[in-house]
């Protein structure tokens, strides 16, 4: 049952006074290929990111995001040193905003408006990427999936602003 917009909890959950920042962007050309880091990317309304395997229309998973603040936690839990964002296979690394607070909300990055759809749970490939226990190290830290509501362009350094 959804919360009433007037409830104290709904007001607390809506309170995001600070914008985040895009720290890294990567594209997955195909399921098993390595991520390709980019500085700027075009996002298609109702689709995905140009050059990504989900570019043609992936619905609720057009963009995957992960919090920069969670990378050291994942590394510690996986006992992995020098964790690079590309290993985690998410499109966008953001800092300064709690991604879970953007679930079922719209937010802007550059020209693009996105809507957080669901948690981005890890896949079995995390065992290959991070070693034994990599899947469990990412559980609860996998980030957020989002659909593209308004297409456009965004780049590293752009603000992540709740709408």
N, C-alpha and C positions, 0 to 999 in steps of 0.2 A: 504494500500500500504506500503510495507516494506521500511525502511529508507536505503538510500545509505550508505555503510560502511564508506564512506569518509565524510559524513555530520557531522557538528559540534555536533548535538544532538546525533547521533549514537556513536561518540567518547566519549561524556560525559557519556552515558548510559553504555558503555563498561568499564569505569574506575572504577574498584574495586580493589584498591591497598592493601586491608587488608583481611586476611583470618578470617573467623568466627570460632566458637568452638561449639562442641556438648555438651550441658549441661544436657540433660535428654533423655532417650529412653523408649518408652512404646509400648506394643503390645495389640491389641484388639482381644482376642480369638474368639469372636462372637459379633454380632451387639449390643446386649443388656448387655453383660458382662462388668465388670469393667476392666480398663486398668491394665496391669501387667508391672511394671517398671523392666528394665533389664540394666545390665552394658555393655553388648556386644550383637551384633545381626548379623546374617547372612542374606544377601540379595541375592535373586535369579534374575539373568538376565531375563528381560521380565516379572517378577512376582512381588513378594512382600517380606516382611520380614518373616523369619521362625517363626512360632508361631502366626502370625497375621491372621486375618480373610481374608485379601487380598493376602495371601501367594501364592495361586494357580494361579495367573495370573489376575492382575487387570488393565493392560494397563497403562493408564495415571495416575492412582492413586495408584501406587505400594507403595509409601511412602508419608506420610503427614508431613509437617514441619510447625513450628510456631516460631516466634521470641520471645526470652526471654524478650526483651525490650517492647513487647506489653502486656505481662502478667499483669503488674501493671495498664495499661490503661484499659484493659478488666475488671479487678477487680474494678477499680474506677467507670467505666460506669455501671457495674452491681450492684454496692454497695455491693460487696462481699469481705469479709476479709479472708486472708489466702488461696489465690487461689493456688491450687496444679495443676501442668501440666496435671495430669491424668484426671481431670474433663473436659478438653477441647478436649480430644479424638484424639489428634494428636500423631504421632509416635515419632517425634524428635523435641526437643526444641533446638534452636541454638541461639547464641549470636554473636554480632560483625559484622554481614553482613546483609544488607537489602535484605530480601528474594524476594521482588518484582523485584529486579535487576537480579535475577536468573531465572525469567520466560523466557521460550524459550531459555535457555542457559544450557550448560553442566557444572557440577561441581563435585568435588570429596570429599568424606568423607571416610577416611581410604582407604581401597582397592576398594571402590565402586564408580562407575561413574554414576551420575544421570542426568536427564534432567528435568528442571522445565517445567511443562505442563500448569497449570492453577491455578488460585486462589482457595484456599480451603475454600469455603464458609461454614458458619455454618449450622448445621442442627437443626431441631426442638427439638432435645434432649438437646440443650443448655438451653431451658426454664426449664427443669427438673434439670439440673446440677447447673445452676446459679440462678434460680428463675425467676420471671416475668421480662422481658426485657433482659434476657440472650442472646437470639438470636440477638437482635439489638446491644447489647454491643460488640458482636464479629464481626459484619459486618465491613468489611474493615481491620480487624485484624486477620482473620482466618488462614492466612499463605499461603502455597504453596503446591500443589500436584506435585509429580515427578515420572517419570518412571525410572526403573533401566536399565541402558544401559550395564554396566559391573558389574557382581555380585561379591560378596566377603564379607568381614567382616568389621564392624566399631564398635567403642566403645565410651563411654563418654570420653570427653577430646580431641577427634580427631578434626583436623582442617577441616573446610568447605572452600574449595578452588575453586574459579571460574576457569574454564579452558578456 
